[in-house]
Amino acid sequence: MVGVEQVSRDEVVAFLEGQPGTPEDLEALSGGSWSSAWAYRAGGEELVVRFGPQVSWYEADRAAMAFAGPDLPVPEVREVGTTPSGRAYAISVRHHGRFLEDTPVEQAGAVAPALTRLLVALYRVPAGPDTPVVWHQAGAPAGNWREFLLDGLVDDPGKLVRGWSAALAADPGLAALSAAVSGRVRALAEACPERRDLVHGDLLHGNVLVSPDARRVEAVLSWKCSVRGDFLFDAAWCSFWAPFHPGIAAADPLSALLRAPGVRAEPGALRDAAARHHCYELHIGFTHLGWNVWTRNQAALAATARRLAEVLERGPLALPGD
């Protein structure tokens, strides 16, 4: 498996000895695919230190503080830098909660409005006319939203996740599926408007914390995948992965987002909504075929392929605005 390079407790202790305050209650945290994260107390505060491969990822988190609001809580990043051994690190204020995707079905009714408020808060973050699609340094530049979508279909040797296309081509089933999906994404991309909504790009997978009663979003983490594009992308992220997370499936955030008064009031916000949403679901599934090949996770690859085939066969959902 490709993933985070774990940092030992002794290494963390040695690093924190050079930070202000006396670190106490050091605790390893779970959830990140790329960062080794540790919680601790210092100077009367609860903090988190993360170690990973690229400073730019943590700089994106620091820049995302500008988006913070009551329904979009972004942890305060106190410091970003590089350790003497060459690891990137970030120190942030700790937020508590349970991962969004771990919400049980019994709490779907509670988490649904909180998740809707989060999606609407992302949608409402203003953008200037010249706001780029990739607004931070952690991602590869894209000329426009459609270019960003189509770039995701290409196995670029310059990208971090690369070398997956040969494995897909070597498997007859995956080759046929990936060809059909990429063809449909290219066709549907014409319906995708050049919006510049704030898209988080990875709302599940340990990146959103919710309160124990599931009624509040407590933190939105890890902004390295964030872009400026179509707000329906984050909704498609939730709906594509929903079968893997019963609580999210029962909450049905897509339907609630489409009913949100602010969204419905914007002329054109839901034009071609079904085609756009379908394009993004397929894009998400396709890119995760490559991700699972690259991480050598055969079980996840098979599960993603099954879900992607279902979405491809199902076609666009019946959504308002068309």
C-alpha positions as CSV (number, residue, x, y, z in Angstrom):
1,M,0.0,0.0,0.0
2,V,1.2,3.5,-0.8
3,G,0.4,6.0,1.9
4,V,1.5,7.9,4.9
5,E,5.0,7.3,6.2
6,Q,4.4,6.8,9.9
7,V,6.4,8.9,12.4
8,S,7.4,7.3,15.6
9,R,6.4,8.6,19.1
10,D,10.1,9.3,19.8
11,E,10.4,11.4,16.7
12,V,7.3,13.4,17.6
13,V,8.5,14.0,21.1
14,A,11.9,15.2,19.8
15,F,10.2,17.6,17.4
16,L,7.8,19.0,20.0
17,E,10.7,19.7,22.4
18,G,11.6,22.5,20.0
19,Q,8.1,24.0,20.1
20,P,6.8,26.5,22.7
21,G,5.3,25.0,25.8
22,T,5.7,21.6,27.4
23,P,3.9,18.9,25.3
24,E,1.7,16.6,27.3
25,D,-0.9,13.8,26.6
26,L,0.6,12.9,23.3
27,E,-1.9,10.8,21.3
28,A,-1.7,9.2,17.8
29,L,-4.7,10.1,15.7
30,S,-6.2,8.0,12.9
31,G,-7.9,8.8,9.6
32,G,-5.4,10.5,7.3
33,S,-4.2,8.7,4.2
34,W,-1.1,10.9,3.9
35,S,-0.4,12.6,7.2
36,S,0.8,11.1,10.4
37,A,-1.1,13.1,13.0
38,W,-0.6,13.4,16.7
39,A,-2.7,15.3,19.3
40,Y,-1.1,16.9,22.4
41,R,-1.5,19.7,24.9
42,A,0.8,22.7,25.3
43,G,0.3,26.0,27.0
44,G,-3.2,25.2,28.0
45,E,-4.3,24.4,24.4
46,E,-5.2,21.3,22.5
47,L,-3.2,21.1,19.4
48,V,-2.5,18.7,16.5
49,V,0.8,18.2,14.7
50,R,0.8,16.5,11.3
51,F,3.7,15.2,9.3
52,G,3.5,14.6,5.5
53,P,5.4,14.8,2.2
54,Q,4.5,18.2,0.9
55,V,4.4,21.6,2.6
56,S,2.0,22.9,0.0
57,W,-0.7,20.6,1.3
58,Y,-0.6,22.2,4.7
59,E,-0.3,25.7,3.2
60,A,-3.6,24.9,1.5
61,D,-5.1,24.2,4.9
62,R,-3.8,27.5,6.2
63,A,-5.2,29.4,3.2
64,A,-8.6,27.7,3.7
65,M,-8.9,29.5,7.1
66,A,-10.2,32.4,5.1
67,F,-13.3,30.4,4.2
68,A,-14.2,29.6,7.8
69,G,-17.7,30.3,9.2
70,P,-20.3,28.9,11.5
71,D,-21.3,26.1,9.1
72,L,-17.8,25.7,7.6
73,P,-15.4,25.4,10.5
74,V,-11.8,25.3,9.4
75,P,-9.2,24.6,12.1
76,E,-6.7,27.4,12.7
77,V,-3.3,26.5,11.4
78,R,-0.6,27.9,13.7
79,E,2.6,26.9,11.9
80,V,3.7,25.2,8.7
81,G,7.2,24.2,7.9
82,T,9.8,21.5,7.2
83,T,11.6,19.4,9.8
84,P,15.3,18.9,9.8
85,S,14.7,15.5,8.3
86,G,12.8,17.0,5.4
87,R,9.2,16.1,6.4
88,A,6.6,18.8,6.0
89,Y,4.7,19.6,9.2
90,A,1.7,21.7,10.4
91,I,0.5,22.6,13.8
92,S,-3.2,23.3,14.2
93,V,-5.8,23.8,16.9
94,R,-7.5,20.5,17.7
95,H,-11.2,20.0,17.0
96,H,-13.0,17.0,18.3
97,G,-15.7,14.8,16.6
98,R,-16.5,11.7,14.8
99,F,-15.8,11.2,11.1
100,L,-18.8,12.1,8.9
101,E,-18.8,8.8,7.1
102,D,-19.1,7.0,10.4
103,T,-22.5,8.5,11.1
104,P,-24.9,5.6,11.8
105,V,-28.2,5.3,10.0
106,E,-30.0,6.1,13.2
107,Q,-28.5,9.6,13.2
108,A,-29.1,10.3,9.5
109,G,-32.0,12.7,10.3
110,A,-29.7,14.7,12.6
111,V,-26.6,14.9,10.2
112,A,-28.6,15.7,7.1
113,P,-29.3,19.4,7.9
114,A,-25.7,19.8,9.2
115,L,-24.3,18.4,6.0
116,T,-26.7,20.5,3.9
117,R,-25.5,23.6,5.7
118,L,-21.9,22.7,5.0
119,L,-22.6,22.2,1.3
120,V,-24.5,25.5,1.1
121,A,-21.7,27.3,3.0
122,L,-19.2,26.0,0.5
123,Y,-21.5,27.2,-2.3
124,R,-21.8,30.6,-0.8
125,V,-18.0,31.4,-0.5
126,P,-17.6,34.3,-2.9
127,A,-15.2,34.2,-5.8
128,G,-13.9,36.9,-8.0
129,P,-14.1,36.9,-11.8
130,D,-10.5,35.9,-12.1
131,T,-10.4,33.2,-9.4
132,P,-8.5,30.2,-10.8
133,V,-9.8,26.7,-10.7
134,V,-6.9,25.6,-8.6
135,W,-6.7,28.3,-6.0
136,H,-3.7,27.0,-4.0
137,Q,-0.2,25.6,-4.7
138,A,-0.9,22.0,-3.8
139,G,-2.6,21.1,-7.1
140,A,-1.7,21.2,-10.8
141,P,-3.0,24.4,-12.5
142,A,-6.0,24.0,-14.8
143,G,-7.1,26.6,-17.4
144,N,-10.8,26.1,-16.6
145,W,-13.2,23.7,-14.9
146,R,-13.8,21.5,-18.0
147,E,-10.0,21.2,-18.4
148,F,-9.7,20.2,-14.8
149,L,-12.3,17.4,-15.3
150,L,-10.7,16.1,-18.5
151,D,-7.2,16.2,-17.0
152,G,-8.4,13.7,-14.4
153,L,-8.9,11.1,-17.1
154,V,-5.2,11.3,-18.2
155,D,-2.4,9.2,-16.7
156,D,0.1,12.0,-16.5
157,P,3.6,10.9,-15.5
158,G,4.1,14.2,-13.9
159,K,1.4,13.7,-11.3
160,L,1.9,12.1,-7.9
161,V,-0.7,9.4,-8.7
162,R,0.5,7.9,-12.0
163,G,1.2,4.7,-13.9
164,W,-2.3,3.3,-13.4
165,S,-3.5,3.2,-17.0
166,A,-1.4,0.2,-18.0
167,A,-3.0,-1.9,-15.2
168,L,-6.5,-0.8,-16.3
169,A,-5.8,-1.6,-19.9
170,A,-4.4,-5.1,-19.0
171,D,-7.7,-6.1,-17.3
172,P,-10.4,-6.6,-19.9
173,G,-13.3,-5.7,-17.6
174,L,-11.6,-2.6,-16.2
175,A,-10.4,-1.6,-19.7
176,A,-14.0,-1.7,-21.0
177,L,-15.4,0.1,-18.0
178,S,-12.8,2.8,-17.9
179,A,-13.1,3.4,-21.7
180,A,-16.9,3.7,-21.4
181,V,-16.8,6.0,-18.4
182,S,-14.1,8.3,-19.8
183,G,-16.1,8.6,-23.1
184,R,-19.2,9.6,-21.2
185,V,-17.4,12.1,-19.0
186,R,-15.9,13.7,-22.1
187,A,-19.4,13.9,-23.7
188,L,-21.0,15.3,-20.5
189,A,-18.3,17.8,-19.8
190,E,-19.9,20.1,-22.4
191,A,-22.9,20.5,-20.0
192,C,-20.7,21.5,-17.1
193,P,-20.7,25.3,-16.5
194,E,-17.6,27.4,-15.8
195,R,-18.6,28.1,-12.2
196,R,-16.1,29.0,-9.5
197,D,-17.9,27.7,-6.4
198,L,-15.7,26.5,-3.6
199,V,-15.3,22.7,-3.9
200,H,-13.7,20.8,-1.1
201,G,-13.1,17.7,-3.2
202,D,-12.8,15.1,-0.5
203,L,-15.5,15.5,2.1
204,L,-15.4,11.9,3.3
205,H,-12.3,9.7,4.1
206,G,-11.7,11.3,7.5
207,N,-11.8,14.9,6.5
208,V,-15.0,16.1,8.2
209,L,-15.7,15.8,11.9
210,V,-19.2,16.0,13.3
211,S,-20.5,16.3,16.9
212,P,-21.5,13.2,18.8
213,D,-25.2,13.9,18.2
214,A,-24.4,14.5,14.5
215,R,-26.1,17.9,14.6
216,R,-23.1,20.0,13.9
217,V,-20.0,19.9,11.7
218,E,-17.1,20.5,14.0
219,A,-14.2,20.7,11.5
220,V,-13.5,20.5,7.8
221,L,-9.9,19.2,7.2
222,S,-7.4,18.6,4.4
223,W,-7.9,21.1,1.6
224,K,-5.3,19.9,-0.8
225,C,-7.9,18.5,-3.2
226,S,-10.0,21.7,-3.1
227,V,-10.7,23.6,-6.3
228,R,-13.0,26.3,-7.6
229,G,-15.7,24.7,-9.9
230,D,-19.2,23.4,-9.7
231,F,-20.8,23.0,-6.3
232,L,-22.5,19.8,-7.5
233,F,-19.2,18.1,-7.4
234,D,-19.1,17.8,-3.6
235,A,-22.7,16.5,-3.7
236,A,-21.7,13.9,-6.3
237,W,-18.8,12.9,-4.0
238,C,-21.3,12.1,-1.2
239,S,-23.8,10.3,-3.5
240,F,-21.1,8.2,-5.3
241,W,-19.7,6.9,-2.0
242,A,-23.1,6.8,-0.2
243,P,-23.6,3.0,-0.7
244,F,-20.3,2.5,1.3
245,H,-21.6,4.7,4.2
246,P,-25.3,3.9,5.1
247,G,-25.6,7.0,7.3
248,I,-24.7,9.3,4.4
249,A,-27.0,7.3,2.0
250,A,-29.9,7.8,4.4
251,A,-29.1,11.5,4.9
252,D,-29.4,12.0,1.1
253,P,-27.5,15.3,1.0
254,L,-27.9,15.8,-2.7
255,S,-31.7,16.1,-2.5
256,A,-31.5,18.6,0.4
257,L,-28.9,20.7,-1.4
258,L,-31.1,20.9,-4.5
259,R,-34.0,22.1,-2.3
260,A,-31.9,24.8,-0.5
261,P,-33.6,28.2,-1.1
262,G,-30.3,30.0,-1.9
263,V,-29.4,27.5,-4.6
264,R,-32.9,27.4,-6.1
265,A,-32.9,31.2,-6.2
266,E,-29.8,31.5,-8.4
267,P,-30.7,31.6,-12.1
268,G,-29.0,28.7,-13.9
269,A,-27.6,27.1,-10.7
270,L,-29.5,23.9,-11.5
271,R,-29.5,24.0,-15.3
272,D,-28.5,20.6,-16.7
273,A,-28.1,19.5,-13.0
274,A,-28.7,15.8,-13.8
275,A,-26.0,15.7,-16.5
276,R,-23.5,17.6,-14.4
277,H,-24.0,15.4,-11.4
278,H,-23.7,12.3,-13.4
279,C,-20.5,13.6,-15.0
280,Y,-19.0,14.2,-11.6
281,E,-20.0,10.9,-10.2
282,L,-18.3,9.1,-13.1
283,H,-15.3,11.4,-12.8
284,I,-14.9,10.5,-9.1
285,G,-15.2,6.8,-9.7
286,F,-12.8,6.8,-12.7
287,T,-10.1,8.7,-10.8
288,H,-10.4,6.3,-7.9
289,L,-9.8,3.3,-10.2
290,G,-6.4,4.9,-10.8
291,W,-6.0,5.7,-7.1
292,N,-6.7,2.1,-6.1
293,V,-4.3,0.8,-8.7
294,W,-1.6,3.1,-7.5
295,T,-2.2,2.2,-3.9
296,R,-2.3,-1.5,-4.8
297,N,-5.6,-1.9,-3.0
298,Q,-7.3,-4.7,-4.9
299,A,-10.4,-4.9,-2.7
300,A,-11.1,-1.2,-3.0
301,L,-10.4,-1.4,-6.7
302,A,-13.0,-4.1,-7.2
303,A,-15.6,-2.3,-5.0
304,T,-15.1,1.0,-6.8
305,A,-15.4,-0.7,-10.2
306,R,-18.7,-2.3,-9.1
307,R,-20.1,1.0,-7.9
308,L,-18.8,2.8,-11.1
309,A,-20.5,0.2,-13.3
310,E,-23.8,0.7,-11.4
311,V,-23.6,4.5,-11.9
312,L,-22.7,4.1,-15.6
313,E,-25.6,1.8,-16.2
314,R,-28.1,3.8,-14.1
315,G,-27.4,7.0,-16.0
316,P,-28.3,10.5,-14.8
317,L,-30.7,10.8,-11.8
318,A,-33.9,12.7,-12.3
319,L,-33.1,16.1,-10.7
320,P,-34.8,19.5,-10.8
321,G,-33.6,22.1,-13.1
322,D,-33.6,20.2,-16.4
